[in-house]
Amino acid sequence: MKLESIKEVKGIIKLKTGTRVGGSSENIEIGGNDNPVIRNPHTGEMYIPGSSIKGKMRSIMEWIEGVVLSNGKVHTCSDSNCSICRTFGRGAED
């Protein structure tokens, strides 16, 4: 499988509930924040990384297509007509 084109997706995200995209804190100090939020290092504003949006889109497509796996892993197959694998790719083992 090779990359044939890149599509740009634009939109507006409207939050209807609280949303938190967490980062990692390597060092937790006494009284420190053990649950940090991802922020833009230049502006300090919170943001949602593209990888998080991609993961959510894939998850929704798996539910729509009825291929959600009970073990929690992402769907992967060898069907060249599979819209999920064509759009998001397959795992390294596949």
C-alpha positions as a printed NumPy array, in Angstrom:
array([[  0.   ,   0.   ,   0.   ],
       [  1.417,   3.42 ,  -0.908],
       [  0.271,   6.961,  -0.247],
       [ -1.537,   8.225,  -3.339],
       [ -2.937,  11.536,  -2.096],
       [ -3.486,  13.653,   0.977],
       [ -6.918,  14.979,   1.877],
       [ -7.457,  17.972,   4.121],
       [-10.351,  17.86 ,   6.577],
       [-11.587,  21.15 ,   8.02 ],
       [-14.288,  21.706,  10.575],
       [-15.349,  23.201,  13.852],
       [-15.403,  21.137,  17.024],
       [-18.235,  22.023,  19.382],
       [-17.732,  20.654,  22.87 ],
       [-20.947,  19.485,  24.511],
       [-19.23 ,  17.987,  27.548],
       [-15.965,  18.542,  29.326],
       [-13.014,  17.481,  27.198],
       [ -9.499,  16.746,  28.319],
       [ -6.586,  15.572,  26.202],
       [ -3.872,  14.65 ,  28.64 ],
       [ -0.149,  14.829,  28.423],
       [  2.472,  13.033,  30.429],
       [  4.325,  14.328,  33.401],
       [  7.668,  12.639,  33.816],
       [  8.346,  14.109,  37.227],
       [  5.546,  14.417,  39.756],
       [  6.566,  16.623,  42.621],
       [  4.838,  17.03 ,  45.938],
       [  1.891,  19.338,  45.353],
       [  2.499,  19.158,  41.583],
       [ -0.012,  18.465,  38.834],
       [ -0.302,  14.731,  38.206],
       [ -2.902,  15.169,  35.473],
       [ -1.525,  17.721,  32.949],
       [ -3.316,  18.91 ,  29.808],
       [ -1.583,  19.131,  26.413],
       [ -0.717,  22.746,  25.622],
       [  0.854,  24.547,  22.689],
       [  4.441,  25.224,  23.797],
       [  4.437,  28.649,  22.093],
       [  1.069,  30.043,  23.192],
       [  0.246,  27.951,  26.259],
       [ -3.251,  27.289,  24.876],
       [ -4.785,  23.839,  25.174],
       [ -5.146,  21.935,  21.902],
       [ -6.216,  18.575,  20.507],
       [ -3.428,  16.779,  18.605],
       [ -4.233,  15.481,  15.129],
       [ -3.451,  11.925,  16.267],
       [ -6.256,  12.136,  18.858],
       [ -8.737,  13.338,  16.236],
       [ -7.607,  10.604,  13.827],
       [ -8.055,   7.946,  16.522],
       [-11.561,   9.157,  17.317],
       [-12.51 ,   9.234,  13.631],
       [-11.216,   5.668,  13.189],
       [-13.118,   4.486,  16.265],
       [-16.37 ,   5.992,  14.985],
       [-15.867,   4.419,  11.54 ],
       [-15.291,   1.019,  13.157],
       [-18.607,   1.352,  15.046],
       [-20.449,   2.431,  11.896],
       [-18.985,  -0.485,   9.886],
       [-19.651,  -2.958,  12.733],
       [-16.045,  -4.163,  13.02 ],
       [-15.243,  -3.157,  16.616],
       [-13.04 ,  -5.812,  18.219],
       [-13.878,  -7.065,  21.72 ],
       [-10.178,  -7.106,  22.706],
       [ -9.901,  -3.308,  22.309],
       [ -7.482,  -3.419,  19.38 ],
       [ -8.085,  -1.491,  16.166],
       [ -9.572,  -3.248,  13.155],
       [ -7.103,  -4.488,  10.553],
       [ -7.595,  -6.759,   7.567],
       [ -6.188,  -7.623,   4.155],
       [ -9.308,  -6.614,   2.184],
       [ -8.268,  -3.992,  -0.378],
       [-11.853,  -2.654,  -0.4  ],
       [-11.941,  -2.01 ,   3.365],
       [-12.604,   1.718,   3.782],
       [-11.137,   1.769,   7.308],
       [ -7.813,   0.152,   6.361],
       [ -7.595,   2.232,   3.167],
       [ -8.186,   5.478,   5.081],
       [ -6.203,   4.877,   8.275],
       [ -3.774,   2.116,   7.31 ],
       [ -2.976,  -1.192,   8.951],
       [ -0.736,  -2.163,  11.847],
       [  2.982,  -2.748,  11.32 ],
       [  2.539,  -6.527,  11.621],
       [ -0.005,  -6.479,   8.757]])
